[in-house]
Amino acid sequence: MKILHLIQKPQHRGAETFTCQLANHQKISGLEVKIASIFEGDSDLDWEEEIINLEGDTNSRFFNLKAWKKLNFLIKEFQPDIIQANAGDTLKYAVFSKKVFGWKTPIFFRNASEVGRYLKSTLQKKLNLYLYKNVAGVASVSKASKKDLLNHFPFLEYKTRVIPIGLEKKAINNLFKFQPAYQKHIVHVGGFSFEKNHKGLIQIFRNVVSSNPNVILHLVGDGPLRSEIEVLVKEEGLDRNVKFYGFVNNPLDYIAAADVLVLPSIIEGLPGVLLEAMYCKTPVVAYNVGGIGEIVNKSTGILIEKRNEIDFARRVLDCIEKPNKLQIENAHNMVSTNYMNTKIADEFLRFYQKNIKE
């Protein structure tokens, strides 16, 4: 089997990172795999081969004949059995190229979030209706993502399956430590985008510090809202307690070194960072959005209703002062059993085969 993966652009975002991990496992299993990006990007992703740039124009995303044509040429040259569009604009470009140039390869879409959150107008819903009518299957990252998709596009009922993200088996560097060691350390890993709710996180942390000033918040990641959050931290007088790291190559080391990982996102699919924390045996506190409740529960972590900043801060303090060892062990066992990429890659292959036959 030949598989062509489409990504938005080379960037350190969950969708692109997981695509490369999945592609690597598919290649190891003997499949022929290529990755192409709609737009140019400068991040170094975990893929040894070339990521083919389709040279999409970010200023003309609804009519981009050059990129559609380049995708058509790549398909004719590579002759894939499957095209997997991985979030972002990838489905749109795949479907428009197929309609204009007439190629027949089935398109599978990886639904990594909650589609309904982005449907702000009737026109957007009609466009997405058109796109989804041209897919062979949709792999939704969580039950919540699938439910949201079917609420808007019920005709996909028999083309949709839940396939979560997975993790790579990695050694954790337990020698890495946050300094000073006598303080307590909270970590957040994620891009500075509105979905990740850094503003809310700073308000939560302000409540934490008011009860325990001996706590440091470590923000790992980069993005368009970073400078705004840096200003907010100074305005709140928290600059001594908040540290910014930008993108790092070894986020697992930061996660493993923390006393707790927090994720107060307002939109999520199934965030890999929570699985990574569980893998590292770091306690997690997260808002109950998207598919988070499918992995975080009373047995594996602490789940907070969205925007309840006071309760979130209180439970973070609980984790810092008295971590629940049984909860931590349960979470680690769950991830090690159900969420490793070797297993997830097999699920994708079965999904392709089933939907192609149908």
Secondary structure, DSSP 8 states (H G I E B T S, - for coil): -EEEEEES-S-SSHHHHHHHHHHHHHHHTT-EEEEEESS------S-SS-EEE----TT-SS--HHHHHHHHHHHHHH--SEEEEESTTHHHHHHHHHHHH-----EEEEE-S-GGGG--SHHHHHHHHHHHTT-SEEEESSHHHHHHHHHH-GGGGGGEEE----B------TT---SSTTSEEEEEES-SSGGG-HHHHHHHHHHHHHH-SSEEEEEEB--TTHHHHHHHHHHTT-TTTEEEEES-S-HHHHHHHSSEEEE--SS-SS-HHHHHHHHTT--EEEE--TTGGGT-STTTSEEE-TT-HHHHHHHHHHHHHS--HHHHHHHHHHHHHH-BHHHHHHHHHHHHHHHHH-
